[in-house]
């Protein structure tokens, strides 16, 4: 999925954290909600401007960033 239609990084919005485009909702917030058992529907209800496509874009963004990581130090 091409997430750039749904995710933006702008130093003037949330100090440059990745957010859902057109909102001040950080991608990290969406990921934390999913990690804590929220469904797409529950997130959309809690944050009415958010759509399923935007949630999917947040996941795609995170997956791409993590796939770029080469060194995991678990020591």
N, C-alpha and C positions, 0 to 999 in steps of 0.2 A: 504494500500500500504506500502511495506517496502521501506522506504526512504533511508536507509543507503547505498544503492548502488549509490545514487545520491548526497547525502549531506555529507560533512565532516566538522569536527571541529579540527583544527590544530593550535596550538599557533603560528606557524611560518607563517601562512597565515591569513592575515587580523586580526591580534591580537587575533585569536581564535574565531572570529565570525563564525557562520555556513555559509558555502558557497556551491555553486554548485561544486561538486567534479571536480577537474582538472581545475578550473577557480579561479578567485579572485572576483567572483560576489556573493555578500552576499544574503542570503535568504531574508533578510529584504528588499533589493532593489526589488526583485521580488514581494514580498507582497505589497510593496508600489505602484508599477506599476499597479498591479491588482486592488488595492483599488482606484486608480485614473482612472479606466476605460480602461486600456490597455487590449487587448485580448491576448490570448496565442500567436496568430499569430503575433501581433504587437511586443510583447516581443521578440519572436524568430527573428524577423527582426532587432530589435534594438540591440540584443545581439546574433549574428550569431552562437556562439557555443552552445546556449541553445536549448534544445529540449522540446517538450510537456511533455514527461515523467519527465524531470527535474523540470519543473514548477509544475507539479502535486506532485512531491516529496516535493517541498518547501511548498506547501499547507498542505500536510500530516504531515510534520515535525512541522509546526506551530500549526496545530490542536492538535497534540499529546501533545505538550508543554503546550498549553492553557488548555487542558482537565486535566492536572495534577494539575493545580492551584485549590486551595481549598478555598482561602479567597479573595474575591473581596470587597475592601473597597471603596465605592463610596461616602463616607461622605464628 
